[in-house]
Amino acid sequence: MTLETSTFAKALNAGLRQAMTDDPRVLMMGEDIGRLGGVFRITEGLLAEFGEQRVLDTPLAESGIVGTAIGLAMNGFRPVVEIQFDGFVFPAFDQITTQLAKLTNRHEGALSLPVVIRIPYGGHIGAIEHHQESPEAYFTHTAGLRVVSPSTPGDAYWMIQDAIRSNDPVIFLEPKSRYWAKGELDRETRSAPLHASRVVRRGSDVTLVGHGAMVTTLLQAAALAEAEGVSCEVVDVRSLSPIDYGPILDSVRSTGRMVYAQEAPGSTSVGSEIAATVAERAFYSLEAPVLRVSGFDVPFPPAKLEGAYLPDADRVLEAVDRALAY
């Protein structure tokens, strides 16, 4: 094992480069991803290395970008599409949900659509409307799509390669507030399978579950709780569709209590689904109701108010206290 320190963004860049090196059918498409290297510089250097035939700067037309990617996939390529910001994906929503997600089933499995759609999502960057949204529930609700979200540089490096190798379409959600965060990267040992949940901190009193940038918040909350004598186990979901419930259920059966946290609004969300499933499958192990901490059911607010909207460690700890009070 050879460990290095990398930012999330550079690990993603390295994963994309490796995927393009391994398979000449892999190509990149998106707005300003070539010469600029993308708004967040995730594709920086790829144009110079692989050329304009494989790193394509596209017009500002998300529906056209995804539609073109579908056509390329039908003809043997493995396109990776970058949506510049989360809120920009909606012009392509029709292509994603009525075509990309359905064509394999429509062809009774005879046609594969290996398309990866990269979407920077979530808050904590002080941006404006349409730049800090969490649209994951739209895609997890759509049959035919795989939906994943790494939270560490190591996962970013390996999961983007696994997503590109998948013969099914993958919505690859990148927590943009984590782009500059540093962590360990092992380029020799795979972190975990693409669709596996993972325990990232052991504990005995309460299970904290989340995905994307919220995993860091949960780890912060667990550290603060430990100082008060409360032991929290933290589970990183990683894959939102399909969901690997094994580690989640094992943890809840051990602790008897669970809190799910997410940046997205709470109603009909990923957190709602996981809470309901845990209540169904681990009911007799629960000592308290499954509690959820989320963004509020309103449009994402102006940047000055994002701190009041987004869950933080204090809101998670308040839920932990309520769970322990039962």
Secondary structure, DSSP 8 states (H G I E B T S, - for coil): --EEEEEHHHHHHHHHHHHHHH-TTEEEEETT-SSS--TT-TTTTHHHHH-TTTEEE--S-HHHHHHHHHHHHHTT-EEEEE-SSGGGSGGGHHIIIIIITTHHHHTTTS-----EEEEEE-SSS---TTSS---HHHHHTSTT-EEE---SHHHHHHHHHHHHH-SS-EEEEEEGGGTT-EEEEESSS--S-TT--EEEE--SSEEEEE-TTHHHHHHHHHHHHHHTT--EEEEE--EEES---HHHHHHHHHHS-EEEEEEEESTTSHHHHHHHHHHHHSGGG-SS--EEEEE-SS----GGGHHHHS--HHHHHHHHHHHHH-
